[in-house]
Amino acid sequence: MNETRPMIFHDVNLGASRLLRQPSDLSGSDGPEQGLDPTPREYRELFLKYTLELEWATGTAIHWWNSLVVRSMQDGLTEVDAIRTQYENRPAGPASRPEVIFVIRRYWLQIVLLNKKYPESRRVAPQSFLLTWLSESGLSDLYDILTGMPYWPIGFDENGNWC
């Protein structure tokens, strides 16, 4: 077992597809789903900060998650059964760790604020920033962990603003 890689087996492609589609179910547009390269510099700088925070948060989450799996294995389960048991208890896998959820919420809201400074054609959809850009940047470990989330940990307040 590798302590630095999460012991996961969720369908990464299905998870990414689900997360990228979900915001389109809601009214209002926060920006087009666009790649990292054509965006204004402020977005790219914010993305660098995001990845640094997410690396720290997922490092904590991987250690925690793998410890849960190892504990289940010490109780006599095979690795696959131990992972399955942990997913039954925590369907988001390592992404259910509060540190990961905090980073996702924080940067979703920062993108919403940054988008207000730009015309709609230059804005970035938060889900693209948070997930697609990880893949485009070759940060597959971070991408894989986030795709375990069944939904984005964000919502609307009574005035229709992201919260």
Residue frames as a rotation matrix with the C-alpha (Angstrom) as fourth column:
MET 1
0.578 0.816 0.000 0.00
0.816 -0.578 0.000 0.00
0.000 0.000 -1.000 0.00
ASN 2
-0.477 -0.678 0.559 1.25
0.677 -0.689 -0.259 3.46
0.561 0.255 0.788 -0.92
GLU 3
-0.236 0.355 -0.904 0.57
0.876 -0.326 -0.357 5.97
-0.421 -0.876 -0.234 1.89
THR 4
-0.715 -0.124 -0.688 0.60
-0.005 -0.983 0.183 8.99
-0.699 0.134 0.703 -0.46
ARG 5
-0.822 0.503 -0.267 -2.02
-0.331 -0.042 0.943 7.71
0.463 0.863 0.201 -2.92
PRO 6
-0.263 0.796 0.545 -5.65
-0.910 -0.018 -0.414 7.32
-0.319 -0.605 0.729 -1.90
MET 7
-0.957 0.076 0.279 -7.09
0.117 0.984 0.132 3.85
-0.265 0.159 -0.951 -1.82
ILE 8
-0.225 0.898 -0.379 -10.10
-0.627 -0.431 -0.649 4.56
-0.746 0.091 0.660 -4.01
PHE 9
-0.854 -0.058 0.517 -12.14
0.341 0.689 0.640 2.74
-0.394 0.722 -0.569 -6.59
HIS 10
0.203 0.930 -0.308 -14.96
0.173 -0.343 -0.923 5.05
-0.964 0.134 -0.230 -7.53
ASP 11
0.209 -0.035 0.977 -15.54
0.970 0.136 -0.203 5.73
-0.125 0.990 0.063 -11.24
VAL 12
-0.465 -0.525 -0.713 -13.49
0.478 -0.827 0.297 8.89
-0.745 -0.202 0.635 -11.82
ASN 13
-0.963 0.089 0.253 -15.00
0.199 -0.398 0.895 9.64
0.181 0.913 0.366 -15.25
LEU 14
-0.077 0.994 -0.083 -18.56
0.742 0.113 0.661 9.23
0.666 -0.010 -0.746 -14.01
GLY 15
0.162 0.073 -0.984 -17.80
0.901 -0.418 0.117 11.44
-0.403 -0.905 -0.134 -11.00
ALA 16
-0.781 -0.508 -0.363 -16.29
0.303 -0.817 0.491 14.17
-0.546 0.273 0.792 -13.18
SER 17
-0.751 0.560 0.350 -19.22
0.345 -0.119 0.931 14.06
0.563 0.820 -0.104 -15.60
ARG 18
0.173 0.848 -0.500 -21.70
0.917 0.047 0.397 14.34
0.360 -0.527 -0.770 -12.72
LEU 19
-0.003 -0.235 -0.972 -19.92
0.746 -0.648 0.154 17.26
-0.666 -0.725 0.177 -11.06
LEU 20
-0.911 -0.400 -0.103 -19.43
0.226 -0.692 0.686 19.20
-0.345 0.601 0.721 -14.28
ARG 21
-0.583 0.765 0.273 -23.11
0.424 0.000 0.905 18.84
0.693 0.644 -0.325 -15.26
GLN 22
-0.218 0.597 -0.772 -24.70
0.976 0.130 -0.175 19.63
-0.004 -0.791 -0.611 -11.90
PRO 23
-0.587 0.018 -0.809 -24.44
0.293 -0.927 -0.233 23.44
-0.755 -0.374 0.539 -11.92
SER 24
-0.966 0.241 -0.097 -26.15
-0.183 -0.364 0.913 23.58
0.185 0.900 0.396 -15.31
ASP 25
-0.401 0.858 -0.322 -29.29
0.801 0.499 0.330 22.28
0.444 -0.126 -0.887 -13.58
LEU 26
-0.062 0.309 -0.949 -29.53
0.796 -0.558 -0.234 25.62
-0.602 -0.770 -0.211 -11.77
SER 27
0.779 0.376 0.502 -30.62
0.606 -0.657 -0.448 28.96
0.162 0.653 -0.740 -13.15
GLY 28
0.848 -0.483 -0.218 -28.05
-0.387 -0.846 0.367 31.63
-0.362 -0.227 -0.904 -13.78
SER 29
0.746 -0.665 0.035 -24.66
0.465 0.481 -0.743 31.48
0.478 0.571 0.668 -15.39
ASP 30
0.773 -0.554 -0.311 -21.40
0.070 -0.412 0.909 32.01
-0.631 -0.724 -0.279 -13.62
GLY 31
0.043 -0.762 -0.647 -19.39
-0.837 -0.381 0.393 31.83
-0.546 0.524 -0.653 -16.79
PRO 32
0.649 0.171 -0.741 -18.56
-0.666 0.598 -0.446 29.51
0.367 0.783 0.502 -19.63
GLU 33
0.763 -0.459 0.456 -16.79
0.076 0.764 0.641 26.22
-0.642 -0.454 0.618 -19.12
GLN 34
0.838 -0.529 -0.134 -13.42
-0.312 -0.262 -0.913 27.18
0.447 0.807 -0.384 -20.52
GLY 35
0.543 -0.721 -0.429 -9.88
0.706 0.669 -0.231 25.98
0.454 -0.178 0.873 -20.16
LEU 36
0.461 -0.469 -0.754 -7.08
0.692 -0.342 0.636 27.48
-0.556 -0.815 0.167 -18.14
ASP 37
-0.399 -0.863 0.310 -5.03
0.867 -0.246 0.434 29.06
-0.298 0.442 0.846 -20.93
PRO 38
-0.369 0.183 0.911 -7.34
0.622 -0.680 0.389 31.70
0.691 0.710 0.137 -22.44
THR 39
0.602 0.709 -0.369 -8.43
0.733 -0.307 0.607 33.13
0.317 -0.636 -0.704 -19.09
PRO 40
0.632 -0.337 0.698 -7.30
-0.319 -0.934 -0.163 36.39
0.707 -0.120 -0.697 -17.48
ARG 41
-0.327 -0.935 -0.136 -4.17
-0.145 0.192 -0.971 36.29
0.934 -0.298 -0.198 -15.31
GLU 42
-0.358 0.222 0.907 -6.13
-0.915 -0.276 -0.293 36.73
0.186 -0.935 0.302 -12.05
TYR 43
0.748 0.664 -0.008 -7.84
-0.658 0.742 0.127 33.39
0.090 -0.090 0.992 -12.59
ARG 44
0.495 -0.633 -0.595 -4.56
0.078 0.715 -0.695 31.61
0.866 0.297 0.403 -13.23
GLU 45
-0.538 -0.687 0.489 -2.99
-0.407 -0.297 -0.864 33.15
0.739 -0.663 -0.120 -10.11
LEU 46
0.034 0.651 0.758 -5.99
-0.998 0.065 -0.010 32.11
-0.056 -0.756 0.652 -8.02
PHE 47
0.827 0.254 -0.502 -5.75
-0.362 0.923 -0.129 28.60
0.431 0.289 0.855 -9.49
LEU 48
-0.128 -0.945 -0.302 -2.16
-0.048 0.310 -0.949 28.31
0.991 -0.107 -0.085 -8.28
LYS 49
-0.608 -0.027 0.793 -3.25
-0.759 -0.272 -0.591 29.23
0.232 -0.962 0.145 -4.74
TYR 50
0.466 0.875 0.129 -6.14
-0.885 0.460 0.078 26.78
0.009 -0.150 0.989 -5.00
THR 51
0.601 -0.247 -0.760 -3.92
-0.147 0.901 -0.409 23.89
0.786 0.357 0.505 -6.03
LEU 52
-0.544 -0.832 0.112 -1.49
-0.235 0.023 -0.972 24.56
0.806 -0.554 -0.208 -3.19
GLU 53
-0.416 0.471 0.778 -4.30
-0.905 -0.128 -0.406 24.57
-0.091 -0.873 0.479 -0.63
LEU 54
0.657 0.713 -0.246 -5.95
-0.743 0.667 -0.049 21.56
0.129 0.215 0.968 -2.21
GLU 55
0.108 -0.705 -0.701 -2.68
-0.172 0.681 -0.711 19.61
0.979 0.197 -0.048 -2.17
TRP 56
-0.803 -0.375 0.464 -2.38
-0.484 -0.044 -0.874 20.21
0.349 -0.926 -0.146 1.57
ALA 57
-0.080 0.878 0.471 -6.05
-0.959 0.061 -0.276 19.33
-0.271 -0.474 0.838 2.20
THR 58
0.710 0.360 -0.605 -5.95
-0.573 0.795 -0.199 16.18
0.409 0.488 0.771 0.09
GLY 59
-0.344 -0.876 -0.339 -2.70
-0.302 0.445 -0.843 15.12
0.889 -0.187 -0.417 1.74
THR 60
-0.711 0.196 0.676 -4.51
-0.690 -0.010 -0.723 15.23
-0.135 -0.981 0.142 5.07
ALA 61
0.326 0.945 -0.026 -7.50
-0.914 0.308 -0.264 13.44
-0.242 0.110 0.964 3.54
ILE 62
0.335 -0.271 -0.902 -5.41
-0.496 0.763 -0.414 10.67
0.801 0.587 0.121 1.99
HIS 63
-0.754 -0.656 0.044 -3.65
-0.351 0.345 -0.871 9.95
0.556 -0.672 -0.490 5.26
TRP 64
-0.475 0.675 0.565 -6.97
-0.772 -0.012 -0.635 9.84
-0.422 -0.738 0.527 7.12
TRP 65
0.493 0.738 -0.461 -8.73
-0.870 0.420 -0.259 7.74
0.003 0.528 0.849 4.46
ASN 66
0.063 -0.548 -0.834 -5.92
-0.419 0.744 -0.520 5.23
0.906 0.382 -0.182 4.07
SER 67
-0.850 -0.335 0.408 -5.76
-0.488 0.208 -0.847 4.88
0.199 -0.919 -0.340 7.87
LEU 68
-0.008 0.934 0.357 -9.47
-0.881 0.162 -0.444 3.99
-0.473 -0.318 0.822 7.90
VAL 69
0.597 0.192 -0.779 -8.92
-0.669 0.655 -0.351 1.39
0.443 0.731 0.519 5.19
VAL 70
-0.408 -0.835 -0.369 -5.89
-0.374 0.522 -0.766 -0.10
0.833 -0.174 -0.525 6.96
ARG 71
-0.662 0.223 0.716 -7.86
-0.720 0.076 -0.690 -0.31
-0.209 -0.972 0.110 10.21
SER 72
0.470 0.882 -0.039 -10.59
-0.836 0.431 -0.341 -2.25
-0.284 0.193 0.939 8.40
MET 73
0.360 -0.430 -0.828 -7.95
-0.478 0.677 -0.559 -4.55
0.801 0.597 0.039 6.93
GLN 74
-0.729 -0.641 0.238 -6.54
-0.500 0.262 -0.825 -5.16
0.467 -0.721 -0.512 10.40
ASP 75
-0.225 0.753 0.618 -10.05
-0.809 0.208 -0.549 -6.27
-0.542 -0.624 0.563 11.37
GLY 76
-0.375 -0.062 0.925 -9.74
0.096 0.990 0.105 -9.03
-0.922 0.128 -0.365 8.77
LEU 77
0.733 0.676 -0.071 -11.15
0.021 -0.127 -0.992 -7.48
-0.679 0.726 -0.108 5.59
THR 78
0.052 -0.667 0.743 -9.39
0.976 0.193 0.105 -7.71
-0.213 0.720 0.661 2.25
GLU 79
-0.816 -0.410 -0.408 -8.18
0.328 -0.909 0.257 -4.42
-0.476 0.076 0.876 0.80
VAL 80
-0.796 0.562 0.223 -11.10
0.078 -0.270 0.960 -4.26
0.600 0.782 0.171 -1.66
ASP 81
0.099 0.873 -0.478 -13.65
0.749 0.251 0.614 -5.05
0.656 -0.418 -0.629 1.06
ALA 82
-0.212 -0.259 -0.942 -12.03
0.875 -0.479 -0.065 -2.53
-0.435 -0.839 0.328 3.40
ILE 83
-0.989 -0.130 -0.066 -12.25
0.080 -0.864 0.498 0.19
-0.121 0.487 0.865 0.75
ARG 84
-0.471 0.881 0.039 -15.85
0.252 0.091 0.964 -0.77
0.845 0.464 -0.265 -0.03
THR 85
0.076 0.472 -0.878 -16.75
0.978 0.137 0.159 -0.61
0.195 -0.871 -0.451 3.67
GLN 86
-0.570 -0.357 -0.740 -15.29
0.559 -0.829 -0.031 2.88
-0.602 -0.431 0.672 3.96
TYR 87
-0.952 0.282 0.116 -17.21
-0.064 -0.559 0.827 4.05
0.298 0.780 0.550 0.87
GLU 88
-0.150 0.937 -0.314 -20.41
0.641 0.334 0.691 2.69
0.753 -0.098 -0.651 2.43
ASN 89
0.100 0.111 -0.989 -19.70
0.953 -0.296 0.063 4.85
-0.286 -0.949 -0.135 5.50
ARG 90
0.019 -0.221 -0.975 -18.43
-0.010 -0.975 0.221 7.89
-1.000 0.006 -0.021 3.57
PRO 91
0.607 0.352 0.712 -19.65
0.590 0.400 -0.701 7.89
-0.532 0.846 0.035 -0.06
ALA 92
0.956 -0.279 -0.087 -17.36
-0.277 -0.765 -0.581 10.80
0.096 0.580 -0.809 -1.05
GLY 93
0.555 -0.797 -0.238 -14.27
0.705 0.603 -0.374 8.87
0.442 0.040 0.896 0.00
PRO 94
-0.344 -0.795 -0.501 -11.30
0.934 -0.345 -0.094 11.09
-0.098 -0.500 0.861 0.87
ALA 95
-0.655 0.132 0.744 -13.21
0.259 -0.886 0.385 14.11
0.710 0.445 0.546 -0.49
SER 96
0.463 0.873 -0.156 -15.53
0.434 -0.069 0.898 13.90
0.773 -0.483 -0.410 2.52
ARG 97
-0.198 -0.628 -0.752 -12.75
0.980 -0.105 -0.171 15.22
0.029 -0.771 0.636 4.74
PRO 98
0.653 0.572 -0.497 -13.68
0.628 -0.775 -0.067 18.72
-0.424 -0.268 -0.865 6.06
GLU 99
-0.137 -0.782 -0.608 -10.40
0.080 -0.620 0.780 20.26
-0.987 0.058 0.147 4.88
VAL 100
-0.825 -0.128 0.550 -11.19
0.527 0.175 0.832 19.31
-0.202 0.976 -0.077 1.28
ILE 101
0.129 0.967 0.218 -14.76
0.983 -0.153 0.099 20.58
0.129 0.202 -0.971 1.50
PHE 102
0.455 -0.017 -0.890 -13.54
0.427 -0.873 0.235 23.88
-0.782 -0.487 -0.390 2.97
VAL 103
-0.608 -0.757 -0.240 -11.09
0.101 -0.373 0.922 24.45
-0.788 0.536 0.303 0.10
ILE 104
-0.634 0.439 0.636 -13.76
0.765 0.236 0.599 23.67
0.113 0.867 -0.486 -2.51
ARG 105
0.452 0.866 -0.214 -16.29
0.889 -0.456 0.032 26.04
-0.070 -0.204 -0.976 -0.94
ARG 106
0.192 -0.460 -0.867 -13.72
0.313 -0.808 0.498 28.78
-0.930 -0.367 -0.011 -0.44
TYR 107
-0.783 -0.613 -0.106 -12.54
0.086 -0.275 0.958 28.78
-0.616 0.741 0.268 -4.04
TRP 108
-0.304 0.774 0.555 -16.01
0.943 0.161 0.292 28.37
0.137 0.612 -0.779 -5.54
LEU 109
0.639 0.602 -0.479 -17.03
0.699 -0.714 0.034 31.58
-0.322 -0.356 -0.877 -3.76
GLN 110
-0.097 -0.747 -0.657 -13.79
0.108 -0.665 0.739 33.34
-0.989 0.001 0.145 -4.75
ILE 111
-0.822 -0.142 0.552 -14.45
0.536 0.134 0.833 32.51
-0.192 0.981 -0.034 -8.41
VAL 112
0.199 0.962 0.186 -17.98
0.975 -0.214 0.059 33.90
0.097 0.170 -0.981 -8.11
LEU 113
0.569 -0.047 -0.821 -16.53
0.336 -0.898 0.285 37.17
-0.751 -0.438 -0.495 -6.75
LEU 114
-0.514 -0.840 -0.176 -13.80
0.102 -0.264 0.959 37.31
-0.852 0.475 0.221 -9.39
ASN 115
-0.487 0.400 0.776 -16.35
0.870 0.296 0.394 36.68
-0.073 0.867 -0.492 -12.14
LYS 116
0.544 0.756 -0.364 -18.16
0.736 -0.638 -0.226 39.90
-0.403 -0.145 -0.904 -11.15
LYS 117
0.073 -0.632 -0.771 -15.12
-0.048 -0.775 0.630 41.87
-0.996 -0.009 -0.087 -12.38
TYR 118
-0.873 -0.487 -0.013 -15.35
-0.092 0.137 0.986 40.50
-0.479 0.862 -0.165 -15.93
PRO 119
-0.146 0.823 -0.550 -17.89
-0.988 -0.150 0.038 40.42
-0.051 0.549 0.835 -18.74
GLU 120
0.590 0.503 0.631 -19.68
-0.555 0.821 -0.135 37.09
-0.586 -0.271 0.764 -19.04
SER 121
0.912 -0.224 -0.345 -17.56
-0.198 0.495 -0.846 35.98
0.360 0.839 0.407 -22.00
ARG 122
-0.032 -0.997 0.075 -14.37
-0.482 -0.051 -0.875 36.24
0.875 -0.064 -0.479 -19.89
ARG 123
0.209 0.191 0.959 -15.77
-0.974 0.126 0.187 34.57
-0.085 -0.973 0.212 -16.76
VAL 124
-0.681 -0.443 -0.583 -15.01
-0.447 0.882 -0.149 31.03
0.581 0.159 -0.798 -15.68
ALA 125
0.502 0.838 -0.211 -17.54
-0.387 0.437 0.812 28.48
0.773 -0.326 0.544 -14.47
PRO 126
0.234 -0.432 0.871 -16.57
-0.969 -0.027 0.247 27.51
-0.083 -0.902 -0.425 -10.90
GLN 127
0.761 0.094 0.642 -16.83
-0.176 0.982 0.065 23.80
-0.624 -0.162 0.764 -11.70
SER 128
0.847 -0.525 0.083 -14.34
0.210 0.187 -0.960 24.23
0.488 0.830 0.269 -14.57
PHE 129
0.261 -0.753 0.604 -11.91
-0.714 -0.572 -0.404 26.08
0.649 -0.326 -0.687 -12.33
LEU 130
0.241 -0.101 0.965 -12.21
-0.919 0.295 0.260 23.53
-0.311 -0.950 -0.022 -9.52
LEU 131
0.461 0.052 0.886 -12.16
-0.088 0.996 -0.013 20.32
-0.883 -0.072 0.464 -11.54
THR 132
0.947 -0.051 0.317 -11.42
0.320 0.248 -0.915 20.62
-0.032 0.967 0.251 -15.27
TRP 133
0.662 -0.732 0.161 -8.36
-0.601 -0.647 -0.470 22.77
0.448 0.214 -0.868 -14.74
LEU 134
0.296 -0.550 0.781 -6.89
-0.676 0.457 0.579 20.12
-0.675 -0.699 -0.237 -12.43
SER 135
0.602 -0.004 0.799 -7.06
0.395 0.871 -0.293 17.62
-0.694 0.492 0.525 -15.26
GLU 136
0.933 -0.223 0.281 -5.65
0.166 -0.426 -0.890 20.09
0.318 0.877 -0.360 -17.79
SER 137
0.500 -0.763 0.409 -2.75
-0.828 -0.560 -0.034 20.79
0.256 -0.322 -0.912 -15.43
GLY 138
-0.021 -0.513 -0.858 -1.89
-0.235 0.837 -0.494 17.12
0.972 0.192 -0.139 -14.98
LEU 139
-0.673 -0.161 0.722 -2.93
-0.723 -0.065 -0.688 17.10
0.158 -0.985 -0.073 -11.32
SER 140
-0.231 0.622 -0.748 -4.63
-0.330 0.673 0.662 13.72
0.915 0.400 0.050 -11.61
ASP 141
-0.706 -0.021 -0.708 -4.39
0.581 0.554 -0.596 12.78
0.404 -0.832 -0.379 -7.91
LEU 142
-0.875 0.401 -0.269 -6.31
-0.121 -0.721 -0.683 15.90
-0.468 -0.565 0.679 -6.92
TYR 143
-0.476 0.690 -0.545 -8.78
-0.834 -0.156 0.530 15.40
0.281 0.707 0.649 -9.77
ASP 144
-0.473 0.251 -0.845 -9.36
0.050 0.965 0.258 11.76
0.880 0.079 -0.469 -8.82
ILE 145
-0.854 0.133 -0.502 -10.11
0.517 0.116 -0.848 12.63
-0.055 -0.984 -0.167 -5.21
LEU 146
-0.756 0.577 -0.311 -12.60
-0.456 -0.804 -0.381 15.39
-0.470 -0.146 0.871 -6.05
THR 147
-0.515 0.581 -0.630 -14.52
-0.643 0.224 0.732 13.17
0.567 0.782 0.258 -8.47
GLY 148
-0.767 0.234 -0.598 -15.61
0.479 0.829 -0.290 11.10
0.428 -0.508 -0.747 -5.48
MET 149
-0.847 0.490 -0.204 -17.90
-0.164 -0.607 -0.777 13.91
-0.505 -0.625 0.595 -4.31
PRO 150
-0.407 0.765 0.499 -21.54
0.857 0.508 -0.080 13.13
-0.315 0.395 -0.863 -5.09
TYR 151
0.640 0.583 0.500 -22.29
0.693 -0.719 -0.048 16.87
0.331 0.377 -0.865 -5.36
TRP 152
-0.349 -0.711 0.610 -20.61
0.299 -0.702 -0.647 20.26
0.888 -0.043 0.457 -4.94
PRO 153
-0.194 0.252 -0.948 -20.73
0.981 0.082 -0.178 21.40
0.033 -0.964 -0.263 -1.28
ILE 154
-0.980 -0.077 -0.181 -22.31
0.067 -0.996 0.061 24.73
-0.185 0.048 0.982 -2.18
GLY 155
-0.218 0.961 0.170 -25.81
0.968 0.236 -0.090 26.14
-0.127 0.145 -0.981 -2.46
PHE 156
-0.419 0.191 0.888 -27.90
0.307 -0.890 0.337 29.29
0.855 0.413 0.314 -2.80
ASP 157
-0.911 0.195 -0.362 -29.07
0.291 -0.315 -0.903 31.63
-0.290 -0.929 0.230 -0.05
GLU 158
-0.058 0.996 -0.063 -32.57
0.687 -0.006 -0.726 33.12
-0.724 -0.085 -0.685 0.10
ASN 159
0.348 0.131 -0.928 -31.52
-0.355 -0.898 -0.260 35.84
-0.868 0.420 -0.266 -2.39
GLY 160
0.985 0.074 0.153 -30.21
0.096 0.497 -0.862 33.41
-0.140 0.864 0.483 -5.00
ASN 161
0.434 -0.900 -0.023 -26.54
-0.840 -0.396 -0.371 34.03
0.325 0.180 -0.928 -4.24
TRP 162
0.277 -0.439 -0.855 -24.01
0.133 0.898 -0.418 31.24
0.952 0.002 0.307 -3.89
CYS 163
0.368 -0.185 0.911 -23.24
-0.885 -0.369 0.283 30.46
0.284 -0.911 -0.299 -0.27
